[in-house]
Amino acid sequence: MKRSELLLVEKYLRRKFGNNAIILKEQKDGSCEVLIDDEFIGVLFRDEEDGELSYAFNMAILDIDLEEDTTINIPK
């Protein structure tokens, strides 16, 4: 992924999630680590197929990272 492309996607993610602390760090395999401050939150992949370009953001959420919040009302 070119640096200019990486910066465009980073800017999009910051705007979309309302968080200027989002940072993309390119990896040797062409993917990018997605960080908030220094915390790893996921991986971004570039996909170019049939002349169309897209980006896939993958984030795994571990059950141990979830905190039960009793203020959230989940409809039954």
MMTF fields as JSON, N, C-alpha, C and O atoms, coordinates in Angstrom:
{
  "mmtfVersion": "1.0.0",
  "mmtfProducer": "UNKNOWN",
  "numBonds": 303,
  "numAtoms": 304,
  "numGroups": 76,
  "numChains": 1,
  "numModels": 1,
  "chainsPerModel": [1],
  "groupsPerChain": [76],
  "chainIdList": ["A"],
  "bondAtomList": [4, 2, 8, 6, 12, 10, 16, 14, 20, 18, 24, 22, 28, 26, 32, 30, 36, 34, 40, 38, 44, 42, 48, 46, 52, 50, 56, 54, 60, 58, 64, 62, 68, 66, 72, 70, 76, 74, 80, 78, 84, 82, 88, 86, 92, 90, 96, 94, 100, 98, 104, 102, 108, 106, 112, 110, 116, 114, 120, 118, 124, 122, 128, 126, 132, 130, 136, 134, 140, 138, 144, 142, 148, 146, 152, 150, 156, 154, 160, 158, 164, 162, 168, 166, 172, 170, 176, 174, 180, 178, 184, 182, 188, 186, 192, 190, 196, 194, 200, 198, 204, 202, 208, 206, 212, 210, 216, 214, 220, 218, 224, 222, 228, 226, 232, 230, 236, 234, 240, 238, 244, 242, 248, 246, 252, 250, 256, 254, 260, 258, 264, 262, 268, 266, 272, 270, 276, 274, 280, 278, 284, 282, 288, 286, 292, 290, 296, 294, 300, 298],
  "bondOrderList": [1, 1, 1, 1, 1, 1, 1, 1, 1, 1, 1, 1, 1, 1, 1, 1, 1, 1, 1, 1, 1, 1, 1, 1, 1, 1, 1, 1, 1, 1, 1, 1, 1, 1, 1, 1, 1, 1, 1, 1, 1, 1, 1, 1, 1, 1, 1, 1, 1, 1, 1, 1, 1, 1, 1, 1, 1, 1, 1, 1, 1, 1, 1, 1, 1, 1, 1, 1, 1, 1, 1, 1, 1, 1, 1],
  "groupList": [{"groupName": "MET", "atomNameList": ["N", "CA", "C", "O"], "elementList": ["N", "C", "C", "O"], "formalChargeList": [0, 0, 0, 0], "bondAtomList": [1, 0, 2, 1, 3, 2], "bondOrderList": [1, 1, 2], "singleLetterCode": "M", "chemCompType": "L-PEPTIDE LINKING"}, {"groupName": "LYS", "atomNameList": ["N", "CA", "C", "O"], "elementList": ["N", "C", "C", "O"], "formalChargeList": [0, 0, 0, 0], "bondAtomList": [1, 0, 2, 1, 3, 2], "bondOrderList": [1, 1, 2], "singleLetterCode": "K", "chemCompType": "L-PEPTIDE LINKING"}, {"groupName": "ARG", "atomNameList": ["N", "CA", "C", "O"], "elementList": ["N", "C", "C", "O"], "formalChargeList": [0, 0, 0, 0], "bondAtomList": [1, 0, 2, 1, 3, 2], "bondOrderList": [1, 1, 2], "singleLetterCode": "R", "chemCompType": "L-PEPTIDE LINKING"}, {"groupName": "SER", "atomNameList": ["N", "CA", "C", "O"], "elementList": ["N", "C", "C", "O"], "formalChargeList": [0, 0, 0, 0], "bondAtomList": [1, 0, 2, 1, 3, 2], "bondOrderList": [1, 1, 2], "singleLetterCode": "S", "chemCompType": "L-PEPTIDE LINKING"}, {"groupName": "GLU", "atomNameList": ["N", "CA", "C", "O"], "elementList": ["N", "C", "C", "O"], "formalChargeList": [0, 0, 0, 0], "bondAtomList": [1, 0, 2, 1, 3, 2], "bondOrderList": [1, 1, 2], "singleLetterCode": "E", "chemCompType": "L-PEPTIDE LINKING"}, {"groupName": "LEU", "atomNameList": ["N", "CA", "C", "O"], "elementList": ["N", "C", "C", "O"], "formalChargeList": [0, 0, 0, 0], "bondAtomList": [1, 0, 2, 1, 3, 2], "bondOrderList": [1, 1, 2], "singleLetterCode": "L", "chemCompType": "L-PEPTIDE LINKING"}, {"groupName": "VAL", "atomNameList": ["N", "CA", "C", "O"], "elementList": ["N", "C", "C", "O"], "formalChargeList": [0, 0, 0, 0], "bondAtomList": [1, 0, 2, 1, 3, 2], "bondOrderList": [1, 1, 2], "singleLetterCode": "V", "chemCompType": "L-PEPTIDE LINKING"}, {"groupName": "TYR", "atomNameList": ["N", "CA", "C", "O"], "elementList": ["N", "C", "C", "O"], "formalChargeList": [0, 0, 0, 0], "bondAtomList": [1, 0, 2, 1, 3, 2], "bondOrderList": [1, 1, 2], "singleLetterCode": "Y", "chemCompType": "L-PEPTIDE LINKING"}, {"groupName": "PHE", "atomNameList": ["N", "CA", "C", "O"], "elementList": ["N", "C", "C", "O"], "formalChargeList": [0, 0, 0, 0], "bondAtomList": [1, 0, 2, 1, 3, 2], "bondOrderList": [1, 1, 2], "singleLetterCode": "F", "chemCompType": "L-PEPTIDE LINKING"}, {"groupName": "GLY", "atomNameList": ["N", "CA", "C", "O"], "elementList": ["N", "C", "C", "O"], "formalChargeList": [0, 0, 0, 0], "bondAtomList": [1, 0, 2, 1, 3, 2], "bondOrderList": [1, 1, 2], "singleLetterCode": "G", "chemCompType": "PEPTIDE LINKING"}, {"groupName": "ASN", "atomNameList": ["N", "CA", "C", "O"], "elementList": ["N", "C", "C", "O"], "formalChargeList": [0, 0, 0, 0], "bondAtomList": [1, 0, 2, 1, 3, 2], "bondOrderList": [1, 1, 2], "singleLetterCode": "N", "chemCompType": "L-PEPTIDE LINKING"}, {"groupName": "ALA", "atomNameList": ["N", "CA", "C", "O"], "elementList": ["N", "C", "C", "O"], "formalChargeList": [0, 0, 0, 0], "bondAtomList": [1, 0, 2, 1, 3, 2], "bondOrderList": [1, 1, 2], "singleLetterCode": "A", "chemCompType": "L-PEPTIDE LINKING"}, {"groupName": "ILE", "atomNameList": ["N", "CA", "C", "O"], "elementList": ["N", "C", "C", "O"], "formalChargeList": [0, 0, 0, 0], "bondAtomList": [1, 0, 2, 1, 3, 2], "bondOrderList": [1, 1, 2], "singleLetterCode": "I", "chemCompType": "L-PEPTIDE LINKING"}, {"groupName": "GLN", "atomNameList": ["N", "CA", "C", "O"], "elementList": ["N", "C", "C", "O"], "formalChargeList": [0, 0, 0, 0], "bondAtomList": [1, 0, 2, 1, 3, 2], "bondOrderList": [1, 1, 2], "singleLetterCode": "Q", "chemCompType": "L-PEPTIDE LINKING"}, {"groupName": "ASP", "atomNameList": ["N", "CA", "C", "O"], "elementList": ["N", "C", "C", "O"], "formalChargeList": [0, 0, 0, 0], "bondAtomList": [1, 0, 2, 1, 3, 2], "bondOrderList": [1, 1, 2], "singleLetterCode": "D", "chemCompType": "L-PEPTIDE LINKING"}, {"groupName": "CYS", "atomNameList": ["N", "CA", "C", "O"], "elementList": ["N", "C", "C", "O"], "formalChargeList": [0, 0, 0, 0], "bondAtomList": [1, 0, 2, 1, 3, 2], "bondOrderList": [1, 1, 2], "singleLetterCode": "C", "chemCompType": "L-PEPTIDE LINKING"}, {"groupName": "THR", "atomNameList": ["N", "CA", "C", "O"], "elementList": ["N", "C", "C", "O"], "formalChargeList": [0, 0, 0, 0], "bondAtomList": [1, 0, 2, 1, 3, 2], "bondOrderList": [1, 1, 2], "singleLetterCode": "T", "chemCompType": "L-PEPTIDE LINKING"}, {"groupName": "PRO", "atomNameList": ["N", "CA", "C", "O"], "elementList": ["N", "C", "C", "O"], "formalChargeList": [0, 0, 0, 0], "bondAtomList": [1, 0, 2, 1, 3, 2], "bondOrderList": [1, 1, 2], "singleLetterCode": "P", "chemCompType": "L-PEPTIDE LINKING"}],
  "groupTypeList": [0, 1, 2, 3, 4, 5, 5, 5, 6, 4, 1, 7, 5, 2, 2, 1, 8, 9, 10, 10, 11, 12, 12, 5, 1, 4, 13, 1, 14, 9, 3, 15, 4, 6, 5, 12, 14, 14, 4, 8, 12, 9, 6, 5, 8, 2, 14, 4, 4, 14, 9, 4, 5, 3, 7, 11, 8, 10, 0, 11, 12, 5, 14, 12, 14, 5, 4, 4, 14, 16, 16, 12, 10, 12, 17, 1],
  "groupIdList": [1, 2, 3, 4, 5, 6, 7, 8, 9, 10, 11, 12, 13, 14, 15, 16, 17, 18, 19, 20, 21, 22, 23, 24, 25, 26, 27, 28, 29, 30, 31, 32, 33, 34, 35, 36, 37, 38, 39, 40, 41, 42, 43, 44, 45, 46, 47, 48, 49, 50, 51, 52, 53, 54, 55, 56, 57, 58, 59, 60, 61, 62, 63, 64, 65, 66, 67, 68, 69, 70, 71, 72, 73, 74, 75, 76],
  "secStructList": [7, 7, 2, 2, 2, 2, 2, 2, 2, 2, 2, 2, 2, 2, 2, 2, 2, 6, 7, 6, 6, 3, 3, 3, 3, 3, 7, 6, 6, 1, 7, 3, 3, 3, 3, 3, 6, 6, 3, 3, 3, 3, 3, 3, 3, 3, 3, 3, 3, 6, 6, 3, 3, 3, 3, 3, 3, 3, 7, 7, 7, 7, 4, 4, 4, 7, 7, 7, 7, 6, 6, 7, 7, 7, 7, 7],
  "xCoordList": [0.856, 0.0, 0.901, 1.816, 0.635, 1.418, 1.131, 0.043, 2.13, 1.989, 0.812, 0.076, 0.618, -0.481, -1.835, -2.781, -1.917, -3.136, -3.407, -4.54, -2.362, -2.473, -3.006, -3.865, -2.496, -2.937, -4.398, -5.115, -4.847, -6.255, -7.18, -8.216, -6.798, -7.617, -7.592, -8.619, -6.432, -6.315, -7.223, -7.922, -7.208, -8.056, -9.536, -10.324, -9.906, -11.293, -11.699, -12.767, -10.856, -11.185, -11.306, -12.204, -10.406, -10.473, -11.789, -12.427, -12.183, -13.429, -14.641, -15.561, -14.643, -15.772, -16.001, -17.143, -14.913, -15.037, -14.869, -14.948, -14.64, -14.507, -13.353, -13.475, -12.215, -11.091, -9.779, -9.36, -9.152, -7.904, -6.697, -5.588, -6.892, -5.788, -5.584, -4.686, -6.407, -6.265, -5.023, -4.835, -4.187, -2.944, -2.868, -3.175, -2.461, -2.218, -0.713, 0.023, -0.273, 1.142, 1.309, 0.852, 1.968, 2.126, 3.025, 4.034, 2.642, 3.41, 4.103, 3.747, 5.074, 5.84, 4.985, 5.309, 3.892, 3.048, 2.018, 1.198, 2.057, 1.13, -0.097, -0.828, -0.345, -1.46, -1.028, 0.133, -1.973, -1.674, -2.231, -3.35, -1.451, -1.98, -2.786, -2.378, -3.925, -4.738, -4.567, -4.825, -4.128, -3.868, -4.687, -4.965, -5.065, -5.592, -4.596, -4.404, -3.959, -2.772, -1.769, -1.36, -1.362, -0.412, -1.058, -0.355, -2.398, -3.088, -3.542, -4.27, -3.1, -3.488, -4.973, -5.421, -5.75, -7.177, -7.596, -8.682, -6.75, -7.148, -6.169, -5.095, -6.592, -5.756, -6.576, -7.769, -5.924, -6.545, -5.871, -4.644, -6.68, -6.176, -6.665, -7.788, -5.827, -6.17, -6.564, -5.879, -7.661, -8.138, -8.459, -9.353, -7.726, -7.983, -8.33, -7.504, -9.567, -10.048, -10.99, -11.851, -10.827, -11.673, -11.744, -12.792, -10.627, -10.574, -11.21, -11.264, -11.687, -12.285, -11.351, -10.746, -11.243, -10.368, -11.204, -12.126, -10.889, -11.58, -10.59, -9.488, -11.006, -10.194, -11.059, -12.225, -10.488, -11.219, -10.553, -9.357, -11.349, -10.863, -11.367, -12.573, -10.443, -10.797, -10.384, -9.235, -11.363, -11.114, -11.699, -12.892, -10.864, -11.334, -11.574, -10.753, -12.685, -13.007, -13.048, -13.889, -12.149, -12.089, -13.132, -13.389, -13.723, -14.744, -14.178, -14.907, -12.898, -12.309, -12.154, -11.977, -12.222, -12.124, -13.463, -13.513, -14.544, -15.874, -16.19, -15.921, -16.757, -17.206, -18.718, -19.32, -19.319, -20.777, -21.177, -20.703, -22.052, -22.51, -24.001, -24.787, -24.385, -25.796, -26.619, -27.839, -25.95, -26.718, -27.28, -28.093, -26.856, -27.34, -28.59, -28.582, -29.668, -30.921, -31.003, -31.13, -30.931, -31.009, -32.437, -32.918, -33.12, -34.492, -34.541, -33.636, -35.614, -35.758, -36.501, -36.721],
  "yCoordList": [-1.177, 0.0, 1.239, 1.353, 2.139, 3.372, 4.249, 4.206, 5.048, 5.933, 6.888, 7.122, 7.444, 8.387, 7.688, 8.276, 6.443, 5.651, 5.347, 5.452, 4.974, 4.692, 5.918, 5.79, 7.094, 8.323, 8.645, 9.137, 8.371, 8.596, 7.684, 8.124, 6.411, 5.46, 5.822, 5.74, 6.22, 6.642, 7.841, 7.876, 8.813, 10.004, 9.618, 10.143, 8.692, 8.212, 7.553, 7.851, 6.662, 5.972, 6.959, 6.836, 7.935, 8.955, 9.721, 9.961, 10.099, 10.845, 9.966, 10.4, 8.743, 7.837, 7.48, 7.415, 7.249, 6.863, 8.036, 7.857, 9.23, 10.415, 10.293, 10.666, 9.761, 9.535, 9.815, 9.037, 10.924, 11.305, 10.524, 10.734, 9.623, 8.818, 7.537, 6.752, 7.318, 6.124, 6.277, 7.291, 5.241, 5.24, 3.936, 2.866, 4.027, 2.839, 2.65, 3.587, 1.43, 1.092, -0.021, -1.143, 0.291, -0.69, -1.844, -1.642, -3.056, -4.261, -4.74, -4.311, -5.613, -6.091, -6.886, -6.946, -7.502, -8.314, -7.483, -8.035, -6.151, -5.271, -4.9, -3.991, -5.58, -5.211, -4.05, -3.642, -3.524, -2.454, -2.819, -3.319, -2.569, -2.653, -1.393, -0.305, -1.527, -0.388, -0.217, -1.133, 0.975, 1.264, 2.465, 3.37, 2.46, 3.664, 3.989, 3.22, 5.149, 5.489, 4.371, 4.191, 3.624, 2.528, 1.16, 0.15, 1.103, -0.17, -0.752, -0.11, -1.975, -2.678, -3.024, -3.61, -2.654, -2.992, -3.843, -4.421, -3.931, -4.731, -4.624, -4.033, -5.228, -5.275, -4.777, -5.057, -4.046, -3.54, -4.189, -4.218, -4.709, -5.335, -4.567, -4.064, -4.482, -3.865, -4.99, -6.01, -4.805, -5.826, -5.189, -4.349, -5.597, -5.103, -6.303, -7.187, -6.314, -7.431, -6.92, -6.079, -7.423, -7.047, -5.535, -4.995, -4.862, -3.422, -2.601, -1.375, -3.248, -2.542, -2.624, -3.664, -1.532, -1.438, -1.283, -0.468, -2.062, -1.932, -2.229, -2.725, -1.916, -2.146, -2.882, -2.538, -3.892, -4.663, -4.465, -4.704, -4.024, -3.828, -4.993, -5.214, -5.738, -6.881, -6.61, -6.278, -6.764, -6.531, -7.68, -7.966, -8.334, -9.411, -8.841, -8.08, -9.205, -8.754, -9.988, -10.867, -10.051, -11.186, -11.031, -9.924, -12.138, -12.066, -11.521, -10.899, -11.742, -11.232, -9.715, -9.095, -9.115, -7.659, -6.956, -5.739, -7.733, -7.142, -6.967, -7.842, -5.837, -5.585, -5.527, -4.889, -6.199, -6.141, -4.743, -4.253, -4.115, -2.767, -2.832, -3.097, -2.594, -2.711, -1.5, -1.489, -0.47, 0.715, 0.556, 1.37, -0.481, -0.712, -1.578, -2.671, -1.068, -1.835, -2.541, -1.899, -3.854, -4.645, -5.171, -5.895, -4.802, -5.262, -6.784, -7.386, -7.391, -8.842, -9.205, -10.387],
  "zCoordList": [0.0, 0.0, 0.0, 0.815, -0.901, -0.985, 0.222, 0.798, 0.595, 1.768, 1.601, 2.559, 0.408, 0.177, 0.351, 0.874, -0.088, 0.059, 1.536, 2.004, 2.251, 3.679, 4.431, 5.304, 4.09, 4.76, 4.462, 5.334, 3.232, 2.888, 3.693, 4.191, 3.816, 4.579, 6.065, 6.739, 6.573, 7.969, 8.247, 9.259, 7.351, 7.489, 7.485, 8.272, 6.589, 6.528, 7.85, 8.384, 8.38, 9.636, 10.796, 11.629, 10.849, 11.914, 11.856, 12.88, 10.646, 10.475, 10.788, 11.481, 10.283, 10.456, 11.923, 12.378, 12.663, 14.069, 15.033, 16.248, 14.499, 15.349, 16.331, 17.498, 15.84, 16.736, 15.987, 15.13, 16.324, 15.669, 16.157, 15.665, 17.121, 17.639, 16.827, 17.132, 15.801, 14.966, 14.083, 13.41, 14.109, 13.34, 12.545, 13.071, 11.279, 10.461, 10.335, 10.025, 10.578, 10.491, 9.474, 9.69, 8.36, 7.286, 7.722, 8.398, 7.323, 7.609, 6.337, 5.239, 6.472, 5.312, 4.336, 3.15, 4.81, 3.928, 3.163, 2.428, 3.333, 2.626, 3.424, 3.034, 4.534, 5.403, 6.3, 6.286, 7.076, 8.036, 9.391, 9.5, 10.419, 11.777, 12.024, 11.616, 12.686, 13.068, 14.577, 15.358, 14.963, 16.369, 16.814, 16.027, 18.077, 18.717, 19.804, 20.746, 19.659, 20.439, 20.174, 19.028, 21.18, 20.96, 21.094, 21.113, 21.186, 21.374, 20.036, 19.28, 19.761, 18.546, 18.63, 19.615, 17.578, 17.58, 16.389, 16.401, 15.356, 14.207, 13.054, 13.16, 11.937, 10.736, 9.546, 9.435, 8.677, 7.458, 6.256, 6.162, 5.341, 4.124, 2.908, 2.89, 1.908, 0.621, -0.326, -0.405, -1.04, -1.972, -3.313, -3.422, -4.317, -5.668, -6.539, -6.763, -7.024, -7.821, -8.901, -8.637, -10.101, -11.242, -11.435, -11.79, -11.201, -11.404, -10.286, -10.383, -9.235, -8.094, -6.893, -6.632, -6.178, -5.014, -3.761, -3.722, -2.736, -1.447, -0.326, -0.559, 0.881, 2.068, 3.08, 3.274, 3.722, 4.723, 6.079, 6.24, 7.05, 8.411, 9.25, 9.353, 9.847, 10.689, 12.129, 12.42, 13.023, 14.443, 15.233, 15.137, 16.009, 16.877, 18.273, 18.786, 18.878, 20.232, 21.115, 20.927, 22.067, 22.979, 24.082, 24.556, 24.481, 25.53, 26.835, 27.608, 27.09, 28.333, 28.32, 29.368, 27.118, 26.999, 27.22, 27.399, 27.205, 27.368, 28.852, 29.675, 29.156, 30.521, 30.501, 29.638, 31.458, 31.523, 31.983, 33.008, 31.211, 31.51, 31.77, 30.861, 32.995, 33.36, 32.929, 33.09, 32.377, 31.956, 30.543, 30.106, 29.832, 28.475, 28.533, 29.099, 27.934, 27.877, 26.539, 25.497, 26.568, 25.351, 25.221, 26.093, 24.121, 23.945, 23.771, 23.193, 24.283, 24.174, 22.92, 22.653]
}
